[in-house]
Amino acid sequence: MWTEKARASAREGLRVLAEFGYGQIKPTGLYDPETRAAIEKFERDHRLPVTGQISDRVVRELAA
């Protein structure tokens, strides 16, 4: 189960992905195919392991 802090971090990550042009995703906390595709594209662009999941590593890269 996700904690509220983890949910907030994931929503913020999705918001930043959208700002960086990784799709028309909305930071609602819902996980859909567009969200997964945006995360995977970001991971590939930043040479991260491609999981399609908002991980701590993805969040750190977005904050950098």
For each residue, the residues with C-beta under 8 A, 3 or more apart:
1:
2: 6 7 10
3: 6 7
4: 7 8
5: 8 9
6: 2 3 9 10
7: 2 3 4 10 11 29
8: 4 5 11 12
9: 5 6 12 13 54 59
10: 2 6 7 13 14 29 54 59
11: 7 8 14 15 27 28 29
12: 8 9 15 16 27 59
13: 9 10 16 17 54 58 59 62
14: 10 11 17 18 25 26 27 29 35 38 54
15: 11 12 18 19 27
16: 12 13 19 20 62 63
17: 13 14 20 22 23 25 38 39 42 62
18: 14 15 21 22 23 24 25 26 27 38
19: 15 16
20: 16 17 42 62
21: 18
22: 17 18 25 38 39 41 42
23: 17 18 34 35 37 38 41
24: 18 34
25: 14 17 18 22 34 35 38
26: 14 18 30
27: 11 12 14 15 18
28: 11
29: 7 10 11 14
30: 26 35
31: 35 36
32: 35 36
33: 36 37
34: 23 24 25 37 38
35: 14 23 25 30 31 32 38 39
36: 31 32 33 39 40 52
37: 23 33 34 40 41 52
38: 14 17 18 22 23 25 34 35 41 42
39: 17 22 35 36 42 43 51 52 53 54 58
40: 36 37 43 44 50 51 52
41: 22 23 37 38 44 45
42: 17 20 22 38 39 45 46 48 58 61 62
43: 39 40 46 48 49 50 51 52 58
44: 40 41 47 48 50
45: 41 42
46: 42 43 61
47: 44
48: 42 43 44 57 58 61
49: 43
50: 40 43 44
51: 39 40 43 55
52: 36 37 39 40 43
53: 39 58
54: 9 10 13 14 39 58 59
55: 51 58 59
56: 59 60
57: 48 60 61
58: 13 39 42 43 48 53 54 55 61 62
59: 9 10 12 13 54 55 56 62 63
60: 56 57 63 64
61: 42 46 48 57 58 64
62: 13 16 17 20 42 58 59
63: 16 59 60
64: 60 61
